[in-house]
Amino acid sequence: MPTIDLGAIGAVLSPADEGFVDTAVELERLGFSTIWLTGGPMADLTQIAEVVWATRSARIASAIISVDRFGAKDVAALYTELEHGQPGRFVVGLGGAHGADPMGTLNAYLDQLDAVPPTARVMAALGPRMLRLARDRAAGAFPVLITPEYTARARETLGRDTTLAVEQLVVLETDPDRARAIGHGPLDFLGRVPAYQASFRRMGFTDDDIVPPGDALLDALVVWGDTATIAERVSQHQRAGADHVAVSLVAAASGPTLVQWRQLAEALIR
């Protein structure tokens, strides 16, 4: 399957954050090549369209549209509309199938997406089966909460002809207690999901590390510290085979600030 060019460094935004469209405009100006919109808090697919139309050239990717929440016909219609007015801008990131046969659900969903070519699809992928599905039916895989060592294993599964985009959670805070308290927010939430727990075990973590998520798990999956520390973790993923690293900036309750995004852009984008 052909790869998709997402650029080297992307940024992850939540459409639930106030002013997320304006933030996306600023992130594009700072040089982030792909802007990913998280699917969990997405209220409506039109939020994707708002960001596409507000920006100029950055790719706008869904991370991840849940196939259990949004119908294939609606996603296909959105892609067709945006492709007509903003060709090549919308990357359809898919995942989130649950139930007795999630792989069957995903394959059936993809069968209904003729309007979205495989070259415009990216699949959420934690385990080997999802990585193979991304390799066979999409242009890229998008795992989150993985170590650079696991990035290398994912690269081996995908081969060289599928883009590997890695989401890296970061906390721009040098105080260990404050940084870990911030990082535990998303980790503790996602760490209750069985699919993530299985992924952590594949990476060699034990149940004592996972339930509840301990600091050893957090330090391995959520990078915290100054911009140089964050840049080094991003480089580790790149050296392990990631084509693209999407930075998800985790902050205190008030949310990430543009000042923090500018600091990260200065350290990461060349």
C-alpha positions as CSV (number, residue, x, y, z in Angstrom):
1,M,0.0,0.0,0.0
2,P,1.4,3.5,-0.8
3,T,2.6,5.6,2.0
4,I,1.0,9.0,2.9
5,D,3.2,12.0,3.5
6,L,2.3,13.5,6.9
7,G,5.6,15.4,7.3
8,A,7.9,14.9,10.3
9,I,6.1,16.5,13.2
10,G,2.4,16.9,13.9
11,A,0.3,18.2,16.7
12,V,-2.7,16.7,18.4
13,L,-5.7,18.9,19.4
14,S,-8.9,18.1,21.2
15,P,-12.0,19.6,19.5
16,A,-13.5,20.0,23.0
17,D,-10.9,22.7,23.8
18,E,-12.1,26.2,23.6
19,G,-10.7,28.0,20.5
20,F,-9.4,24.8,19.0
21,V,-9.9,26.1,15.5
22,D,-7.8,29.2,16.2
23,T,-5.2,27.0,17.9
24,A,-5.0,24.9,14.7
25,V,-4.4,28.0,12.6
26,E,-1.5,29.0,14.9
27,L,0.0,25.4,14.9
28,E,0.0,25.5,11.1
29,R,1.8,28.8,11.2
30,L,4.4,27.3,13.6
31,G,5.1,24.6,11.1
32,F,3.4,21.5,12.3
33,S,2.7,19.6,9.1
34,T,-0.3,17.6,10.2
35,I,-2.9,18.5,12.8
36,W,-4.7,15.6,14.4
37,L,-8.1,16.0,16.0
38,T,-8.9,13.6,18.8
39,G,-12.0,11.5,18.1
40,G,-13.2,10.8,21.6
41,P,-14.3,14.3,22.4
42,M,-15.4,15.0,18.9
43,A,-19.1,16.1,19.0
44,D,-19.6,16.3,15.2
45,L,-17.7,15.6,12.0
46,T,-18.2,19.2,11.0
47,Q,-15.5,20.1,13.5
48,I,-13.0,18.5,11.1
49,A,-14.3,20.6,8.3
50,E,-14.0,23.8,10.4
51,V,-10.3,23.2,10.8
52,V,-9.7,22.3,7.2
53,W,-11.4,25.4,6.0
54,A,-9.6,27.7,8.6
55,T,-6.2,26.4,7.7
56,R,-4.3,26.6,4.4
57,S,-2.1,23.6,3.6
58,A,-1.5,21.4,6.7
59,R,-3.1,18.0,6.6
60,I,-6.0,17.6,9.0
61,A,-6.3,14.1,10.3
62,S,-8.9,12.5,12.6
63,A,-7.3,10.7,15.5
64,I,-9.4,8.7,15.6
65,I,-12.9,8.6,14.1
66,S,-14.7,5.8,16.0
67,V,-16.5,3.5,13.6
68,D,-19.0,2.8,16.4
69,R,-20.0,6.4,16.6
70,F,-19.9,7.8,13.1
71,G,-21.3,6.0,10.1
72,A,-19.3,5.2,7.0
73,K,-21.7,7.1,4.7
74,D,-21.2,10.3,6.8
75,V,-17.5,10.0,6.8
76,A,-17.4,9.3,3.0
77,A,-19.7,12.4,2.4
78,L,-17.4,14.6,4.5
79,Y,-14.3,13.3,2.6
80,T,-15.9,13.9,-0.8
81,E,-17.0,17.4,0.2
82,L,-13.5,18.4,1.5
83,E,-11.7,16.7,-1.4
84,H,-13.7,18.8,-3.8
85,G,-12.8,22.1,-2.1
86,Q,-9.5,21.3,-0.3
87,P,-8.0,18.3,-2.2
88,G,-5.5,16.2,-0.3
89,R,-6.0,17.9,3.0
90,F,-8.3,15.5,5.0
91,V,-6.7,12.3,6.3
92,V,-9.3,9.8,7.5
93,G,-8.1,8.2,10.7
94,L,-10.3,5.3,11.8
95,G,-10.6,2.9,14.7
96,G,-12.5,2.4,17.8
97,A,-14.4,-0.8,16.9
98,H,-15.7,-2.8,19.9
99,G,-17.9,-5.8,20.4
100,A,-17.4,-9.5,19.7
101,D,-15.7,-9.0,16.3
102,P,-13.9,-5.7,16.1
103,M,-11.8,-6.7,13.1
104,G,-14.9,-7.8,11.3
105,T,-16.6,-4.5,12.1
106,L,-13.6,-2.5,10.8
107,N,-13.3,-4.5,7.6
108,A,-17.0,-4.1,6.9
109,Y,-16.8,-0.4,7.6
110,L,-13.8,-0.1,5.2
111,D,-15.8,-2.0,2.5
112,Q,-18.3,0.9,2.6
113,L,-15.7,3.6,2.2
114,D,-15.2,3.5,-1.6
115,A,-15.2,7.3,-1.7
116,V,-12.2,7.4,0.6
117,P,-9.2,5.8,-1.2
118,P,-6.8,3.7,0.9
119,T,-4.1,6.3,0.3
120,A,-6.1,8.8,2.4
121,R,-6.7,6.3,5.3
122,V,-4.8,5.9,8.5
123,M,-5.8,3.2,11.1
124,A,-5.4,3.3,14.9
125,A,-3.1,0.4,15.6
126,L,-1.8,-1.0,18.9
127,G,-1.4,-4.7,18.2
128,P,-0.1,-6.8,15.3
129,R,-3.6,-7.5,13.8
130,M,-4.4,-3.8,13.6
131,L,-0.9,-3.1,12.2
132,R,-1.5,-5.7,9.5
133,L,-4.9,-4.2,8.7
134,A,-3.3,-0.7,8.3
135,R,-0.7,-2.2,6.1
136,D,-3.3,-4.0,3.9
137,R,-6.2,-1.5,3.8
138,A,-4.7,2.0,4.5
139,A,-1.7,4.2,3.9
140,G,-0.7,4.5,7.5
141,A,-0.8,3.2,11.1
142,F,-1.3,5.5,14.1
143,P,-0.4,3.9,17.5
144,V,-0.4,5.8,20.8
145,L,1.2,5.2,24.2
146,I,4.1,3.0,22.9
147,T,7.8,3.0,23.5
148,P,10.4,3.6,20.9
149,E,11.3,-0.1,21.2
150,Y,7.7,-0.9,20.2
151,T,7.9,1.6,17.4
152,A,10.7,-0.5,15.9
153,R,8.6,-3.7,16.2
154,A,5.7,-1.9,14.5
155,R,8.0,-0.8,11.7
156,E,8.9,-4.4,11.1
157,T,5.3,-5.5,10.9
158,L,4.3,-2.7,8.5
159,G,7.3,-3.0,6.2
160,R,8.6,0.1,4.4
161,D,5.5,0.8,2.2
162,T,3.1,1.9,5.0
163,T,3.5,5.2,6.9
164,L,4.1,4.8,10.6
165,A,2.8,7.8,12.6
166,V,3.3,7.7,16.3
167,E,1.4,9.8,18.8
168,Q,3.6,10.8,21.7
169,L,2.1,12.3,24.9
170,V,4.3,15.1,26.3
171,V,4.3,17.2,29.5
172,L,6.3,20.3,29.4
173,E,7.2,20.4,33.1
174,T,10.5,19.7,34.8
175,D,9.2,19.1,38.3
176,P,8.8,15.3,38.6
177,D,5.8,15.4,41.0
178,R,3.9,18.0,39.0
179,A,4.8,16.4,35.6
180,R,3.7,12.9,36.7
181,A,0.5,14.2,38.2
182,I,-0.4,15.8,34.9
183,G,0.7,12.8,32.8
184,H,-1.4,10.4,34.9
185,G,-4.6,12.1,33.8
186,P,-4.7,10.7,30.3
187,L,-2.7,7.6,31.1
188,D,-5.0,6.5,34.0
189,F,-8.0,7.1,31.8
190,L,-6.8,5.1,28.8
191,G,-5.1,2.6,31.0
192,R,-8.4,1.2,32.1
193,V,-9.2,0.2,28.5
194,P,-8.5,-3.6,27.9
195,A,-6.9,-2.9,24.5
196,Y,-4.4,-0.5,26.0
197,Q,-3.7,-2.9,28.9
198,A,-3.0,-5.7,26.3
199,S,-0.7,-3.3,24.5
200,F,1.2,-2.5,27.6
201,R,1.7,-6.2,28.3
202,R,3.0,-6.7,24.8
203,M,5.7,-4.1,25.6
204,G,6.7,-6.1,28.6
205,F,5.0,-4.3,31.5
206,T,3.4,-6.4,34.2
207,D,0.0,-6.2,35.9
208,D,1.7,-4.5,38.8
209,D,2.9,-1.7,36.4
210,I,-0.5,-1.4,34.7
211,V,-3.2,-1.7,37.4
212,P,-3.2,1.0,38.5
213,P,-0.7,2.7,36.1
214,G,2.5,3.3,38.0
215,D,5.2,5.9,37.5
216,A,7.4,3.3,35.6
217,L,4.7,2.9,33.0
218,L,4.2,6.6,32.8
219,D,7.8,7.5,32.4
220,A,8.1,5.0,29.6
221,L,5.1,6.2,27.7
222,V,4.6,9.9,28.5
223,V,7.7,12.0,28.2
224,W,8.0,14.9,30.6
225,G,10.7,17.5,31.2
226,D,12.2,20.4,29.2
227,T,12.0,20.8,25.4
228,A,15.4,19.0,24.9
229,T,14.1,15.9,26.8
230,I,11.0,15.9,24.7
231,A,12.9,16.4,21.5
232,E,15.1,13.4,22.4
233,R,12.1,11.1,22.8
234,V,10.7,12.2,19.5
235,S,14.1,11.5,17.9
236,Q,14.1,8.0,19.5
237,H,10.8,7.2,17.7
238,Q,12.2,8.5,14.5
239,R,15.4,6.5,14.8
240,A,13.2,3.4,15.5
241,G,11.3,3.8,12.3
242,A,8.6,6.4,12.8
243,D,7.9,8.5,9.7
244,H,5.9,11.0,11.7
245,V,5.5,11.9,15.3
246,A,2.4,13.6,16.5
247,V,2.9,15.5,19.7
248,S,0.0,15.5,22.2
249,L,0.7,18.2,24.7
250,V,-0.8,17.3,28.1
251,A,-1.2,20.2,30.5
252,A,-2.9,21.1,33.7
253,A,-6.7,21.6,33.9
254,S,-6.5,24.9,32.1
255,G,-5.1,23.1,29.0
256,P,-2.1,23.7,26.8
257,T,-1.1,27.2,26.0
258,L,0.2,28.7,22.8
259,V,3.3,29.6,24.6
260,Q,4.0,25.9,25.3
261,W,3.2,25.0,21.7
262,R,5.6,27.7,20.5
263,Q,8.4,26.3,22.8
264,L,7.8,22.8,21.4
265,A,7.8,24.1,17.8
266,E,11.1,25.8,18.3
267,A,12.7,22.6,19.7
268,L,11.1,20.1,17.2
269,I,10.6,21.7,13.9
270,R,13.6,22.4,11.7
